[in-house]
Amino acid sequence: PNKVASTGSTPLIQALQSKDMSIIEKLCGRTTVGIEGAFAMIARQRMNICGPLLKWIEESVQNTGTDTLALSGLNDATIWGAADFLTTLTNIFPVETIPEHSKHQLMTNAVKSDCPKTCRAVLCFTYSVPEAVFNIARDRGSEEIISL
């Protein structure tokens, strides 16, 4: 499971792409490489986070020793509108440590994802929304997001 192809792909990333939960569950506890790419695929596929996948995400974030993996995952989750993954990460990672400019970028991503649930999740730890982000929501015509 810890083999990385020249493309950067791993068996776990391939399993996530196919959404084959039985294979994902088998690979989660054994995969220690290509984690950032796997996080990106979890976001892109808008995976339902539970069981072994949840445990693997928690352990991966906690074992890195840096904020890089969590911040990258948060960024991917907001870009792809992966509200479940975003909520999982915010429950693991101390969001109060995220710099304000990064919070604004996450909010911008969430608005551009056109996913109200993702926007709501970001609003839980972002206490101000810049005018530019509000304008993006208005320009995109998303009344549900504007009303948040």
Steps between C-alpha positions, in 0.01 A plus 500: 500500500797736545608504136485827312470501120695749293174696472485534880211260530479229767273197540295699754454790259384255231255339745368842603451592136292186448317551834551129578445512875612143566840569341521846659443350843774242444752759379430777751673349798803401298564804278767746611602661168319731262276627777459850359394353166255270677354797688456679167317197358277474809400862440458461126282190540307658791543179694276408790737504797447215745658189648858418399520800267416736787756333725766519229433871439522574874824306540652652187433857615621431853815313394638752251636737762420802281192690390575451131291187444195634684516838323539331163201277579292799609589679178404198287178446694389859440597497132301183431207576734578193711310606810530164679880495459521867601301434818716198579818707467365789707414255778862374501699814426504809727336745260575793729864468385411561135622845392225746409614529137479120467150502648398756240645280224309199635181709498569612143551138396181395675295770327646400163411135570132607500440270798303668781590221746871567440447874546318438828788282622755772424283764666526299823863608535512816284342789679525758225431473130687749285293711263683341205377154603145627541525653151610166355193335652275773363660479154449123497132554582487257790220634718539214749866588556436875509235449770745320730 
